[in-house]
Amino acid sequence: MFIDLFLVICCLLVNANTEDMAAAPESLAQDAFKNASEACNKFSNTFYKALVTDASGNLASSPLSLHIVLSLLSHGASGMTAEQLKAALHLAGVDHPVHGEISLLLDTLKALSKVELSLANTIFIHNNISLLPEFKLISTNSFKATVPKVDFEDSAGATQQINAWVEENTKNKIKDCISAGSIKDDTKVILVNAIYFKGNWADKFNPDFTTDRPFYVTQNQKKLVPTMFKKTKYPRGKIESLNVEVVEIPYVNTDLDLLIILPNEREGLEYLENNFDWDTIATARRFPNDVEIYLPKFKLEVTSDLEQTLRKIGLHLIFEDLADFSSMTAMPLKVSSVIQKVFVEINEEGSEAAATTVVQMRLRRMINESSEFLVDHPFMFVIRHKPTNIPLFIGRVKDFDVPISRDEL
């Protein structure tokens, strides 16, 4: 198995202060699926651009996980709170039910073969409150959410119950998602989304070829890090506007790939992220080419408090006393925090299978000689569902937890 990507937990702590599309005509269902995909892609772009301004060092996130749980939350919102959520999620102006679109998207992703991809939603609610019938119906039918009762006054017991659910739905890769201290006296609802992903390279790396190679964390500072090597045919292309090169590394399931987005300059990551445009990256032309790729092995564990990031993309009311979640429950609620925890590990292992077939126009530009793709300085990565271009996971690698190399050594 080449990559264990376990994760995301996206937790919303909410404190005190349908029609299903499955039976819709095929054309309507296709429109709904397209709308959901496009909304998620637009959200991914604005979210990541805001996120990188709040974070330093390595980064990993799941825009999809956050989009799903905020979409669920939007069905419990009313008035301006609902309008802000729909606008931030790029769901404003949709004519048919958003929950139907999300349901189709979830079913499509969960049906992928040859990979392990699971998505789960749960709404933990305090013993003395109830969800309104329509919101509960949407939550359980379209978002496939469970709705267990919890005694939040017993913070230790509630924490254990929630963390156990998280561990179960991420195969024990995410632990201690929340602490007892994060559950306050007025905590009434916690929404949790979990994504677990495990995929295999279509063409595995040979661990015998993994060696320590220099990685330049800055222009003049380098570290020796375990770096995988593979000579094979990968789709590869340039994006001049971002000053980067992109390589697609396919999974056994040809609907999924890993994009490595490498700035042409050693310190070009800042320019890439300042000008980040997911649509440009996802749709840029890439052509099969013989590539000698050098890719560092890496493991990331990242916990992000997303309140300030969400405020930057227009979500203010959900955190304030004027928040309106009257479509969720009769009790006045607002969001107290949004936390995302991610674990990502990439290594050599994988199953052998046919490589992905890609668009073959302009094949006359292919060259017979191998060209090097040397990932030896900070870069971005994206795990993508190709038919929809939805980024399941997105992040950057800037540094490794090893000593700075000294030339004299």
Order of alpha helices (4+ residues) and beta strands (2+ residues): beta-alpha-beta-alpha-alpha-alpha-beta-alpha-beta-alpha-beta-beta-beta-beta-beta-alpha-alpha-beta-beta-alpha-beta-beta-beta-beta
